[in-house]
Amino acid sequence: MVSNYFLNGGDIEAIAKDVDAKQNEVFLKALADEKAQGLNVSADCYAAPDWDMLHDYDYSIYFKK
């Protein structure tokens, strides 16, 4: 999809929204499958509400003792 945009042009916003929707669909299906197997998981488990996307994510929070 994206490579097609670079080769042929088009509406990048529409392409990005389509890619986003498909990725979210796959992600939510994976979560539903895991939940069906008994894992207590949701999209909230993967959220980083305090992350400023203009800066690198600080992974050091996972290595604190």
N, C-alpha and C positions, 0 to 999 in steps of 0.2 A: 504494500500500500504506500508506505512512505517513499520507498525507492521509486515507485511509479510517479509520485509527485515530483521528485527531483528530475526524472527523465522527461516527463510530459507536462508538468505544471498541474494546476487545478486549485481546488479550495482546500488549503492546508488546515484550516479550522475544522472543516467537516471531516477530513481524513483523521485528524487527531481525535476528534470526538468519537469516531467509529472505532479506532484502535483502543481508546480508553474504555469504551463500553464493552468491547470484546474481552479485554484484560480483566475488567471487573467481573464479568460473567464467569470466566474461568476461575478466578479467585474465589468468588462466592460459592461456586459449585464444589471446589476443593474443600472449603470450610464445611459445607453441608455434608459432604461425604465423610469427613473426619468426625463431625458431630454424630452422624449416624452410627459410627463405630465406637461411640462412647466418649470421645474426647470433648472436654468442655472448652470450646474455642469459639471465638467470634471475630469479626473484623476489628473490634475494639482492641483485641490483643496485639494488633499490628499497627495501631495508631500511635503517632508521635505528635500530640497536639501542641507541644511547646517548641517544636522544631521550626526554626526560621530557614526556609528553603533557599535563602540567599547565602547561607553559610553551610560549610561542611557539617554533617551530622557528627556529634560527639559520641563515639563508640566507647569512650573510656568509662562511661557510667556502668557498663557491663563488667568491668574488670575491677571495680572497687571491692575492697575486702571488708 
